[in-house]
Amino acid sequence: MRPIALFFRLFVWFSWRHFMKHRVRALIVVAGIALGASVFTSVRLSVHASLNSFTKSIDLITGRSDAVLSLPGGRVPEDLLPAVLQQPEVSHASALMTTYVKAAGDEMEPFLLIGFDPLSDRPFRDWEAQRGTAGSDSPWLGLMADPFTVLLSEPLARRHGWQAGDNLTLAHDRDHAIFRVLGILKPEGLGLAEGGRVALTDVATFQEFSGLHGVVDRIDLKLTAAVSPVSLEELGRQWADLLPEGLQITSPSEAGESGRSMIRAYQLNLSILSFASLFVGMFLVYSLVALNAASRRHELAVMRATGASPGLVFALFLTEGVLLGAGGWLAAIPLSGLLVSYMLRGVSQTISTLFVRVHVDTVFLQPWEVLLSFGVTLLISLLAAVQPAREAMLVEAGEALTTARLQRSRKDSAGKMAGVSLALIGAAVPLSRLPAVAGIPLAGYVAILSLFVGFAMLAPWGLQRFGATVSPMLNRLAGVPATLAGRYVRDSGTRTAISVGALITAVSLFTALVIMVHSFRETVQLWVHQTVSGDLFVAGKLSAVNHFRDPAPERLRKGLLRLTASVEPVRSRRFGLKTGNFDYELDLLDLGSFLRHGRFVWVDGNPKALQSRLIDGEGVLISEVFANRTGLEVGDRYVAQVEHFAVELPVLGIVRDYRTRGGVVFYDRAAFTMRYADPSWSTVRLFFRQRPEDFDAALTALRREIIDRCGSHLEMVAGEELRAAILRIFDETFTVTFVLLLIALSIAALGITTTLAVQVLERLPQFNTMIAVGAAVEQVRSMVFWEALLLITAGEIAGLMCGFLLSYLLIYVVNVQSFGWSFIYSVNWKALAASLPLIVGTALLAALPAIRLIFRQPPAILLRDR
Amino acid sequence: MTDGNFLIQAHQLTRIYPMGRTDVIGINRLDLEIAPGELVVIKGNSGSGKSTLLSLLAGLDRPTGGGLTVAGVDLAAATESLLTRYRRSVIGMVFQNFNLLPTLTVMENACLPALLAGTAYEQVAGKAVDLLRWLGLEHRKDHLPSQLSGGELQRTAIARALINQPQIILADEPTGNLDSRNGKAVVELLAGLNRDRQRTVIIATHSNLADPHATCMIHLKDGEIAGRA
């Protein structure tokens, strides 16, 4: 215990009191770390809340089933239920149906309606109605006895002011009906599914309401024996005669695995992005600890001369870093509280838009996440302090008498660091070619880190060269102060240069994200205009929210047959399928008509040569995401079970598609009808054969005609509106990204402020000497201004270079390995040209406090102190 | 104690500083023997090698040639950790510019070497108070260095040098930053340590204040002994 107590006594005497003496510097660093840590924590907590909500909802709906009987892309015959129940392996079975419905009034949010048999479902799922709301002590009996009754979850009822006994008009994609509210569910079990936005009804009512007679979405099973994936396969073989073609027995744990893995990938990417803020904060810690080590060199020598071991000095400085990290983390707690409420909304919206529907109202403090944020913050602070602590440790006791060898060692280290940094930058290339590990682009992330560290370490050598190059030019352009500034930049040494690393990191992140988002947007825009083409999109009500899984209502299908000849329809049917744990869509569409008006954005394959083969149904097109997930290439065979049909077709080409639910496989609808069966269609897009002169009037007339022929129980959206909506959603999904980026830039600005302020304070005697030999105060200020400008410019140039490399990694490695998609590389020169001077301006503003520090006291007083 | 009852033995001691393409000689083939209890005054002009010799004796620097043994420790071959232990227990160092740590109080500065040697603060505090009382600094023990006069700073440095009861006190220009009254007082203190507490004291100085107390005077010139009395 004594050595520890002694260490902390020395720490208080030596380090803590020094911090207290220069508390503003320490507080700025703590603030930077706090910002980084709060971003990291709040992002992780927000995504975790979404993941938790999704998993919980899936688990609540899955209940205690051991196995699930389902038909890929279709529904299970209801009459299978009694047959399955007779099997000796089955103890209980329950049929389940789900769909999103909407109450009357278009402003209402859709919610999940679950149809089940309240009696046979009791062994599977828990739910209970609130006392006195269901009219009887057995609300499950009520659901069965009274058709068109529902039990509403408590949050849903509260949100809309619905009570037991109320009548609601609920709309499905084919029809609408009046339901009576039988009662309100307790906030437990199924009552909490979908974030508490759920309603329960009897399965017979559900079928009556949806028109899906004789089928159910799935049959959940409880088995008599313990279950393993192998035993489920075995069971499938045993029931081969019992089960119709295509029916599958799967583990309930597979449900939602695709959604979970997509959210996890998003969480990882956002965590990495938010980690960048912490990484920038790392430079602040480095900067301050290195300053302490450099400015207290003589004290260190005295310590060493009086008997302090190198290890003790190392530990003292390392502890300084840890203290700054711990302080930053503590300050991050209230900041995270503020940030998380914003992040929660943004993150859950993005996840709902891009991946799976989630409802998150509250965030729970996860001990693991708190521990992780504490550990990561402390670790990066510790790592940031290692190099300065090592330098402090190497101070020789003899320096108590002399300081002669300092300058030479600095120049040596700049050269050595340049070698290491080039190796690190070079290492990014082979790293970027390594495959993902379990779907995580680990090598890609290491390559990014390698780039960041490499460019930061290149800064000392880069500044030496930059300073040496610009100094002579500056003399002619801006006189002596600018020349001196150039010389200072040349000789500024490792510590100042590494601090510029914070700016390099932030600017490179900015550049890379601007390029990536622009490339993404440009590609999506191209895709939207070519592939999501069409003048009017028509589908059954709520068809989109239910992923177009059901054929369009008959009235709509028949009505569209009699439409005016001026429009050409492209009908489509989508099947939600699964390969491994990955959800995708099989999109059967009228390829002939589509290719007359629209186009795919090709990644692999010859569009002209393949057009007729595609229309003839010789093969499928697969999306880039599907190709990357499955490893399928042009020429391979696509194999799938679609309802009762085993589909096997060659892959003719690979195209880009940014649909929200993973990959897509395209095939001609007519060819599918010929080879297998008529899949009917769920959505149609209409193209004017010739663009009308008054387009808006023609579109209005077309809408009116459709309503006249097909009724109003449908959704119509103009192509222009749909494309604009997709791009608007796209822009919204990157709001969180840009907020994180702004925070990283703010931390870099704090770094500039600290570095320059420290440089000014350190060199006050030098400035006073300049005054003594005839310099004007304004000349000294001008010199410091030029120093700031040169450091910031050098940081921006290096940041830009790093950013371009980083953008390549993000687009072609991280995105491909995380989400399966890449984009057409496109640089937004306008945005870069407009924003980079803005960053220089902001950084110069951050330098102002340092410039103001000069001669805040009269030089005479400072000289006297000296 | 070393061979021949000498506390310090230097044989052909050399310290050369490489400075770019040329070498600067700090100490050149110096032979020296000092017995316990002596008060040695080393004199010489700037650049004569006084501070270099003191650095070598203090284990703050290593010879580039020859041998140096102090209190049985071969300083030319000692490891870094042995040198650290040596500085803690054998040597007490007094600097011209005091070299007190600015964030530590007088009391804390005085205690520092003992704490670094692993002694508990409670154990060393009483001894430090005694030393400060002896040096007339007891009323200043909670002050920071910035609140002290030059004489008080140097007396604090002496307290720090004595806290581990070292055999040898090395003083590098101890009066260089003091006025004549304080300078004389400091020299009296060092002489008293030698006379009353049998410490070996080595003072490198330009001034003549210590001359009357010296048992041995060494004159250095260009890193070599130019005269001895």
Interface residues (C-beta under 8 A of the other chain):
Chain A: R2 P3 A5 L6 R9 L10 W13 F14 R17 H18 K21 H298 E299 V302 M303 R304 A305 T306 G307 A308 S309 P310 L312 E396 A397 G398 A400 L401 T402 A404
Chain B: Y17 S51 L54 S55 A58 G59 L60 D61 E80 S81 L83 T84 R85 R87 R88 M93 F95 N99 L100 L101 P102 T103 L104 E108 L112 P113 L115 L116 A117 G118 A120 Y121 R160 N164 D172
